[in-house]
Amino acid sequence: MLSKEVRSELLQIVGDKYFMDTENELYAYSYDSTPLFQSMPDAVVMPGSTEEIAAILKIANARRIPIVPRGSGTNLCGGTVPVEGGIVMNTNRLNKIREIDQDNLTASFGPGVITADLHAAVERLGLFYPPDPGSMRISTMGGNVAECAGGMRGLKYGVTKDYIMGLELVLPTGEILHVGGKNAKDVAGYDLTKLMVGSEGTLAVVSNITAKLLPLPETKRTMVAYYRSLTDAARTVQRVIAAKIIPATMEFLDQATMKVVEDFARIGLPCDMQAMLLIEQDGMEAQVERDIMRIEEIAYQEGAVEVRLAQTTDEANKLMAARRAALSALSRVKPTTILEDATVPRAHLAEMTEQVNVIAKKYNVQICTFGHAGDGNLHPTCMTDERDKEEIHRVEKAFEEIFHAAIKLGGTITGEHGVGIAKAGYLELKVGEAGIDLMKRIKAAFDPNGIMNPGKIFAKSDRRRVVVSKCECGHDETQHKHDDSKQSV
């Protein structure tokens, strides 16, 4: 609990309207979109300027009070759960697009800007911000920067780190720092901009963002291919890339996911198929048409039973919407949905999917797999019930094996969701002991008092996904009904 003195100082900075510490208010910030994690903060503040952020951080740093930066809380790694209490700093008031610079093809905006709003604003001017996380209608750009969000267009266009050119940061000491900018070339010292993207709020608070924009593609076409074999679908992905065709989107759904999505969206998916690829290409019209025709040819050569081109924009939008609805559809099956994002090289896509199925059977758990086939980023998703502790234990063992399987295939434990709490115990599998030590030293250089989002990225024990603490009302998370519908990825 915050002292009266600290509470008074925070109220003076943000005012009554933007300071919260009642039980109900705190409860709303005790969890995010990651299931099974919860911990109560001591207060929530909503600063309205960089200067207010700096003033809050000075108070927290002097008194060693944890600070948890937060946007909409749509992350899937427990990244905004205040595991050590302290102050949740919600930056959603900083939601202005300050500039769209059409000469330099950049945009400057606050961390509270909704991702889809940025898309709409720049597209009205014939420009394009490619990263498209599934939560884009809710997620904020500050959160996208914190987690280095990806999305379905990652194969062709990359992820958040590929578009962030400059940042305004507030260090734990309250110092305001500007890194990067609009320059297309800038190698003046260490690249602190890239370091911040994906740092999960553990180093500083982002108060302004400058992002690179592209010209809006002239046209796009959408197609879907159905397969009786996971291997055939995976081989199609490999051959398309080998043919030097890079689709804007190349998504994969296994049969179990297709069945649930069809039950949810009713768009006529053939659920007797073992897999489907959803492919979108954009660019100059003539090139797009050539690419689509070649992809269709490759798909049939590799065993596709049917390839269908969307004939209208509405049909294409329905197909893409069905893919984006995958997690929402799966969330209807059981009370708790745990989604991960193990990533492997494309050549091992089929092998990894088959490994997931074998592991699911071994532990008798229900796992559906979908994801970004073009970049090898799979989302094995387990439908379970957090009240069944024995089943949850089996789920945890299954995911542990899945992470080990991904590493053995040359992959990683997370492609876009981040480490947070959920994967802190597995990070050493990927980066090794020396990597963990180096990251901790970087953290200490930015945040010597350890106030920035403590308990994230670095594991403190062998505990995996658990309820972190109880609410003040004495109930743990399993006894509350949350309104935390998950966003598709």
Summary of the structure (lengths in Angstrom):
residues: 489
radius of gyration: 22.4
end to end distance: 35.8
largest distance: 71.4
contacts: 1757
relative contact order: 0.14
helix: 38%
strand: 20%
